[in-house]
Every structure is written in structure tokens, then in C-alpha cells.
Amino acid sequence: MRMLSDHATTERLTAADGLSLAVDTRGPAEAPVLLFAHGFGQTRGAWSGSAHALARAGYRCVSFDSRGHGESDRVPDGRYHIEQFAADLALVAGVQPRVPVLVGASMGGLLGLVVAGESTPPPFRALVLVDITPRWEAAGVERILAFMQAHPEGFADYTHAAEAIAAYLPQRRERKSEDQLRPLLREGDDGRLHWHWDPALLAGVVSDSERYQPRLLAAAAKVDVPVLLLSGGRSDVVSRDTVAEFLQLVPHACHIELPAATHMLAGDANDAFTRAIATFVRDLDRHDARPGAMAG
């Protein structure tokens, strides 16, 4: 496949309730579409490495900030719920020139399961789930939430924020630079730097997350498009037990474990992560896969 430009264009997309979503697009309009949905507390920038590489390989790569995250609008009354996020994801998928393959990390993957399992026809031609299963390990999620709640007063400067992230992600050798941190932080009225995401999200979507598990399990059992589950060998969110349960629910799914990666696959092992996606999508294109064709 010939190498193409990876230049991104940013646009605004209006959700059903009027909120504005920030959307990045790379690659030619006529190419197969990869739609990236980030995890809770992340931004569309989490996909930049993979999106650049895959756009240069000839794919159309689309990533967006979920509501309450990054440069997308926040819900004015702070009342977030899963239906809003699912509708936003379906909207972004529906405006693409071709039915996309969804690459969803954590929250993005769960939303992908809901939308794919509860829609006829599904708005995705395949799913790539990034270290997430309908049932997850509570200890891993609690660790993530503890970090997100640890600095309500914000940070004095970018160095302070970089130190906090380095302590949370000790497997990363390099600390984030100010340029890398700038999209993740906002200066508050108090002059301090605060995370880009709306604090109201913690009291909304997260507090109710476990009650959605029966719905997620039911939706997964209805998914009839090709599925690739990528998990981290050092993840504390996905385990052998949760993977085994998922593969029973979705017997046509493939599973690849990246041994050195934690829950943050795209950041921990981006080259291997990107190669796995590229191989999966090439096989879809080559074989015009049907449900079950990708199993094994």
C-alpha cells in the first residue's frame, strides 16, 4: 500500500443535543475508514501515533474527543449518561464516507459493543477492542479512578503534572513534555492547571458503570461483525478470566495479547499495537470477512 500524507484536519460535529464535538481526520476520503474512540479521561490525542502511521499507510483515520473531554463541549448541567456517549459515537460513525472499523479503548470499546450489539445494521464493519471486556477487574478501574481523583486542586505547573503522570505510569521511560501535556490540561480561574475532562463525569458515568455490565454482556452476545480483542499482558483491567468469558460470548472474536503492555496499550507498545490493527484490517479487506471468518 503506497504511503500517503498523515496531515490531520480538525472539524466540529454537532451532537443531537447541540453539543459540539472536536473531530480529527487523516487520510484520503475514499480509503477504508478507521474510527478511534478513546478511553475515559483521555482525548483524541491518545491515538496520534497509530493514526499517523495508519493514515500514511493509506487508511482514513478519524478520532474525536468524547463529550466532557478535551476540546469537545461539556454537558451544561453535568448530567452525563451512557446514551449520550453511544449516540455521539453512532453519529461520528454515520457521517463517514464508508462504514468504519471501530478501534475503541476502554470506555470507547464498551460504547462500541453497545452500539454494535444494539443497532441493526451496526454502524461498524468490525470492532477492535483495546484492553476492555464487558466485565472488568474492579481493582484496575479503582486504580485509574484514584489517579483521576488525586489532584482536585490541580497542578502548579507542567512539571508538577509530568511528575504525577510519571508516578502513575512507571513503565514509561520518558516524561511528558509541556507540548504533550498542553492538550491534557486547562488553566482554571485559580491560575492552576486542571485536567481537560469535566469533573462531573466522575459522579455520572463512572459511579453507575457496574450497573451497565448486564447490558454490556447482552450486547456483546449480539455482535455479529468481526472482532479483534487486544489486551495487555500486564493489564490490571482485563484478565484471563474476563477474556475467556468474552470469547465465550463472542466465539468468532480473535484475541491478541501484547505481553509488555499494561492497560495503556497504545502508549506502552504502539508499534505492535498499530501492526495488529493493520493486519486485522488488511485481512478484512482481503477476504471481505463475514462473522466467524476471522476466528482463530
C-alpha positions as CSV (number, residue, x, y, z in Angstrom):
1,M,0.0,0.0,0.0
2,R,1.5,3.3,-1.0
3,M,2.5,5.9,1.7
4,L,0.3,8.9,1.9
5,S,0.1,12.2,3.9
6,D,-0.8,11.9,7.6
7,H,-1.9,15.6,7.9
8,A,-4.9,15.9,10.1
9,T,-7.8,18.3,9.6
10,T,-10.0,19.3,12.7
11,E,-13.7,19.9,12.4
12,R,-16.6,20.4,14.7
13,L,-19.6,18.0,14.6
14,T,-22.8,18.9,16.4
15,A,-24.4,16.2,18.5
16,A,-28.2,15.6,18.7
17,D,-28.5,17.7,21.8
18,G,-26.4,20.6,20.4
19,L,-23.1,19.9,22.0
20,S,-20.0,20.4,19.7
21,L,-17.5,17.5,19.3
22,A,-13.9,18.0,18.1
23,V,-13.1,15.5,15.3
24,D,-9.7,14.9,13.6
25,T,-9.5,13.3,10.2
26,R,-6.4,12.0,8.4
27,G,-6.0,10.2,5.1
28,P,-7.9,10.1,1.8
29,A,-11.7,10.2,1.7
30,E,-12.0,7.1,-0.5
31,A,-9.9,4.9,1.8
32,P,-11.2,2.3,4.3
33,V,-12.1,4.2,7.5
34,L,-10.8,3.5,11.0
35,L,-12.7,5.3,13.7
36,F,-10.8,5.7,17.0
37,A,-12.8,6.1,20.3
38,H,-10.6,6.9,23.3
39,G,-10.9,5.8,26.9
40,F,-12.3,7.6,29.9
41,G,-10.2,10.6,30.8
42,Q,-8.3,10.6,27.5
43,T,-8.5,12.7,24.4
44,R,-8.3,12.0,20.7
45,G,-4.6,12.7,21.0
46,A,-4.2,9.3,22.6
47,W,-4.4,7.8,19.1
48,S,-1.9,10.2,17.4
49,G,0.9,7.7,16.9
50,S,-1.3,5.0,15.4
51,A,-3.5,7.4,13.4
52,H,-0.4,9.0,11.8
53,A,1.1,5.6,10.9
54,L,-2.1,4.1,9.5
55,A,-3.0,7.3,7.6
56,R,0.4,7.2,6.0
57,A,-0.4,3.5,5.1
58,G,-3.5,4.7,3.2
59,Y,-6.3,4.5,5.7
60,R,-8.7,7.3,6.6
61,C,-8.3,7.7,10.3
62,V,-10.9,9.5,12.3
63,S,-10.6,10.3,16.1
64,F,-12.7,12.6,18.3
65,D,-12.9,13.9,21.8
66,S,-15.9,12.4,23.7
67,R,-18.2,14.9,25.3
68,G,-16.8,16.3,28.5
69,H,-13.2,15.5,27.3
70,G,-10.5,17.6,25.5
71,E,-11.9,20.2,23.1
72,S,-15.4,18.8,22.9
73,D,-18.2,20.6,24.9
74,R,-19.2,19.7,28.4
75,V,-22.8,18.9,29.4
76,P,-24.0,22.2,30.9
77,D,-25.9,20.6,33.8
78,G,-23.1,17.9,34.4
79,R,-25.5,15.0,33.9
80,Y,-23.7,12.5,31.8
81,H,-25.1,9.1,30.9
82,I,-24.2,6.3,28.5
83,E,-26.9,7.0,26.0
84,Q,-25.3,10.4,25.2
85,F,-21.9,8.8,24.5
86,A,-23.4,6.0,22.5
87,A,-25.4,8.5,20.3
88,D,-22.2,10.6,19.8
89,L,-20.3,7.5,18.7
90,A,-23.0,6.4,16.3
91,L,-23.2,10.0,14.9
92,V,-19.5,10.2,14.1
93,A,-19.6,6.7,12.5
94,G,-22.7,7.6,10.5
95,V,-21.2,10.7,8.7
96,Q,-18.1,8.7,7.4
97,P,-17.9,8.1,3.6
98,R,-17.5,4.4,4.3
99,V,-18.7,2.1,7.1
100,P,-15.8,2.3,9.6
101,V,-13.8,-0.2,11.6
102,L,-14.1,1.0,15.2
103,V,-11.0,0.9,17.4
104,G,-12.2,1.5,20.9
105,A,-10.1,1.7,24.1
106,S,-11.7,1.0,27.5
107,M,-14.8,3.3,27.5
108,G,-14.6,3.7,23.8
109,G,-14.6,-0.1,23.3
110,L,-17.6,-0.6,25.7
111,L,-19.5,2.0,23.8
112,G,-18.7,0.2,20.6
113,L,-20.1,-3.0,22.0
114,V,-23.3,-1.3,23.0
115,V,-23.8,0.5,19.6
116,A,-22.8,-2.6,17.6
117,G,-24.9,-5.0,19.6
118,E,-28.0,-2.9,19.9
119,S,-28.1,-1.5,16.3
120,T,-29.5,-3.1,13.1
121,P,-27.5,-2.8,11.0
122,P,-24.5,-2.0,13.1
123,P,-22.6,1.2,12.1
124,F,-19.3,-0.6,12.1
125,R,-18.0,-3.3,9.8
126,A,-15.7,-4.6,12.5
127,L,-14.6,-3.9,16.1
128,V,-11.1,-3.7,17.6
129,L,-11.5,-3.6,21.4
130,V,-8.4,-2.3,23.2
131,D,-7.9,-3.9,26.6
132,I,-11.6,-4.0,27.6
133,T,-14.2,-6.7,28.1
134,P,-17.8,-6.3,29.2
135,R,-16.8,-7.5,32.7
136,W,-13.6,-5.9,34.0
137,E,-11.4,-6.2,37.1
138,A,-12.6,-3.8,39.7
139,A,-9.1,-3.3,41.2
140,G,-7.7,-1.9,37.9
141,V,-10.6,0.5,37.4
142,E,-10.3,1.7,41.1
143,R,-6.6,2.4,40.5
144,I,-7.4,4.6,37.4
145,L,-10.1,6.5,39.3
146,A,-7.8,7.0,42.3
147,F,-5.4,8.8,40.0
148,M,-8.1,10.9,38.4
149,Q,-9.3,12.0,41.8
150,A,-5.9,12.5,43.3
151,H,-5.3,16.1,42.3
152,P,-8.6,18.1,42.7
153,E,-6.6,21.2,43.4
154,G,-4.8,20.9,40.0
155,F,-1.1,21.5,39.4
156,A,1.1,24.5,39.9
157,D,2.9,23.9,36.6
158,Y,3.5,21.4,33.8
159,T,6.5,19.9,35.7
160,H,4.2,19.0,38.6
161,A,1.7,17.4,36.2
162,A,4.5,15.4,34.5
163,E,5.7,14.1,37.8
164,A,2.2,12.9,38.7
165,I,1.8,11.1,35.4
166,A,5.3,9.5,35.7
167,A,4.4,8.1,39.1
168,Y,1.1,6.7,37.7
169,L,2.8,5.2,34.6
170,P,6.2,4.0,35.9
171,Q,6.6,1.7,32.9
172,R,7.1,4.8,30.6
173,R,10.8,5.8,30.3
174,E,10.2,9.3,29.1
175,R,8.3,12.0,30.9
176,K,5.7,14.0,29.0
177,S,6.9,17.4,27.7
178,E,5.0,20.6,28.1
179,D,3.9,20.4,24.5
180,Q,2.5,16.9,25.1
181,L,0.8,18.0,28.3
182,R,-0.8,21.2,27.0
183,P,-3.8,19.4,25.3
184,L,-4.4,17.4,28.6
185,L,-4.7,20.4,30.9
186,R,-6.6,23.6,31.2
187,E,-5.8,26.7,33.2
188,G,-8.5,27.3,35.7
189,D,-9.8,30.6,37.2
190,D,-7.4,29.9,40.1
191,G,-4.4,30.1,37.8
192,R,-3.6,26.4,38.3
193,L,-3.6,23.6,35.7
194,H,-6.5,21.2,35.8
195,W,-7.3,18.0,33.7
196,H,-9.1,18.6,30.5
197,W,-12.1,16.4,31.4
198,D,-15.2,17.6,33.2
199,P,-15.1,16.6,36.9
200,A,-18.8,15.9,36.8
201,L,-18.0,12.8,34.7
202,L,-16.8,11.0,37.9
203,A,-20.2,11.4,39.6
204,G,-22.1,10.5,36.4
205,V,-20.9,7.8,34.1
206,V,-18.3,6.2,36.4
207,S,-20.5,5.9,39.5
208,D,-23.0,3.9,37.5
209,S,-20.6,1.9,35.5
210,E,-21.0,-1.5,37.2
211,R,-24.8,-1.5,36.8
212,Y,-24.3,-1.4,33.0
213,Q,-22.4,-4.8,33.0
214,P,-25.5,-6.9,32.3
215,R,-26.4,-4.7,29.3
216,L,-22.8,-4.9,28.0
217,L,-22.7,-8.6,28.3
218,A,-26.0,-8.9,26.4
219,A,-24.9,-6.5,23.7
220,A,-21.6,-8.4,23.2
221,A,-23.5,-11.6,22.7
222,K,-25.4,-10.0,19.8
223,V,-22.3,-8.6,18.0
224,D,-22.1,-10.3,14.6
225,V,-19.3,-8.3,12.9
226,P,-15.6,-9.4,13.0
227,V,-14.0,-8.6,16.4
228,L,-10.4,-8.3,17.5
229,L,-9.6,-8.1,21.2
230,L,-6.2,-6.6,22.0
231,S,-5.1,-7.0,25.6
232,G,-2.1,-6.0,27.7
233,G,-0.2,-8.8,29.4
234,R,0.4,-6.5,32.3
235,S,-3.1,-5.1,32.4
236,D,-5.0,-4.9,35.7
237,V,-8.3,-4.1,34.0
238,V,-8.5,-7.2,31.7
239,S,-7.6,-10.6,33.0
240,R,-7.5,-14.2,31.6
241,D,-10.9,-14.8,33.2
242,T,-12.6,-11.7,31.6
243,V,-11.0,-12.6,28.3
244,A,-12.2,-16.2,28.5
245,E,-15.7,-15.0,29.3
246,F,-15.7,-12.6,26.4
247,L,-14.5,-15.3,23.9
248,Q,-17.4,-17.5,25.0
249,L,-19.9,-14.7,24.4
250,V,-18.3,-13.7,21.1
251,P,-16.9,-17.0,19.8
252,H,-15.9,-15.5,16.4
253,A,-13.6,-13.0,18.0
254,C,-9.8,-13.0,17.8
255,H,-7.6,-12.3,20.8
256,I,-4.1,-11.0,20.7
257,E,-2.1,-10.2,23.9
258,L,0.7,-7.7,23.9
259,P,2.9,-9.1,26.7
260,A,4.7,-6.0,27.7
261,A,1.7,-3.6,27.7
262,T,-0.5,-2.5,30.6
263,H,-4.0,-1.2,30.1
264,M,-2.5,1.7,28.1
265,L,-1.7,-0.4,25.0
266,A,-1.3,2.5,22.5
267,G,1.2,4.2,24.7
268,D,3.1,1.2,26.0
269,A,3.5,-0.8,22.8
270,N,2.4,1.5,20.0
271,D,4.3,-0.2,17.1
272,A,3.0,-3.7,18.0
273,F,-0.5,-2.2,18.6
274,T,-0.5,-0.5,15.2
275,R,0.8,-3.6,13.4
276,A,-2.0,-5.7,14.9
277,I,-4.7,-3.3,13.8
278,A,-3.2,-3.0,10.3
279,T,-3.0,-6.8,9.9
280,F,-6.6,-7.2,11.1
281,V,-7.9,-4.6,8.7
282,R,-5.9,-5.9,5.7
283,D,-7.4,-9.3,6.3
284,L,-10.9,-7.8,6.4
285,D,-10.2,-6.1,3.1
286,R,-8.6,-9.2,1.5
287,H,-11.2,-11.7,2.5
288,D,-14.3,-9.5,2.7
289,A,-14.7,-11.1,6.1
290,R,-18.1,-12.3,7.4
291,P,-18.9,-13.1,11.0
292,G,-16.8,-16.1,12.0
293,A,-14.3,-15.7,9.2
294,M,-11.7,-14.0,11.4
295,A,-11.9,-16.5,14.2
296,G,-8.8,-18.4,15.4
